[in-house]
Amino acid sequence: MKILITGANGLLGQKLVGLLSQQADVELIATARGANRLPSQEGYEYRAMDITNRQQVLDVITDVRPDAVIHGAAMTDVDKCELDKEACWTQNVTATESIVAACEATGAFLCHVSTDFIFDGTAGPYTEEAEGNPISFYGWSKYAAERVVMSSSLKWAIARTVLVYGIAHDMSRSNIILWVKKSLEDGKTIKVVTDQFRSPTLAEDLAMGCALIAQKQATGIFNISGKDVLTPHEMAIQTADYFGLDKSLITEATAATFTQTARRPPRTGFIIDKAQRELGYEPHSFSEGIAVLAGQLAK
């Protein structure tokens, strides 16, 4: 099976390449803007493809003619999206229109990656049937991209996810586990919110969910997240416990304590029964995810 992925240099992209390049029955084409920054060059073909360049998207996908496309590339910095709405819309909506057009031209199946930020966070945890009501521009852009996919003539799936954490090989991104670990090791007191709820998702689990969708060509919406619904404060406490660090440095705060450009939905989190039942998706618990990261840090 020929699978093309977008955003190969990003966290999800790196994990997808790591997973799919090991599978003998998958011919993998990894794409991203500019040069290949992946740690391994084995087991896949790399093609430079800027998703905001419609002609390039059409050229690459019609040349490759993949059986399935996993579209993970996006502008995901929620505050930057609020400040630069044009760039956000171009990368998240217009680019998705180009991907959809290329998939329609080639008959490729599309797995589109979306987010819990399409919800207002008043009624989480959410099922796949829940109605979107975004409260940030990032959320609106991802909601609009979903509509583009749904209104296409494709065989499509949408993989919605929540608070993805993991270790990128170039360590370009932090996450709550790394931040808490470093802060406590440095003896810093940290404020962590108790009034937001999420299902933190290990990047390897999201990659597994997207791969299952693409290989089964399972259609519809799937919640692909971790299995626990936790507050950031609970995540911080679990992290401190795992690494044997001083929990007294973790203080409780509310979201109102912090000034952020974009609004965040207070209570999201996902119910993942459908993905477990239809895909055989079995993610790690958050404590198991911490152990996975600890193992990767040790290397």
Secondary structure, DSSP 8 states (H G I E B T S, - for coil): -EEEEE-TTSHHHHHHHHHHTT-TT-EEEEEESSS---S--SSSEEEE--TT-HHHHHHHHHHH--SEEEE------HHHHHH-HHHHHIIIIIHHHHHHHHHHHHT-EEEEEEEGGGS-SSS-SB-TT-----SSHHHHHHHHHHHHHHTSSS-EEEEEE-SEE---TT-----HHHHHHHHHHTT--EEEESS-BB--EEHHHHHHHHHHHHHHT--EEEE---S--B-HHHHHHHHHHHHT--GGGEEEE-GGGS--SS---SB--B--HHHHHHH------HHHHHHHHHHHHH-
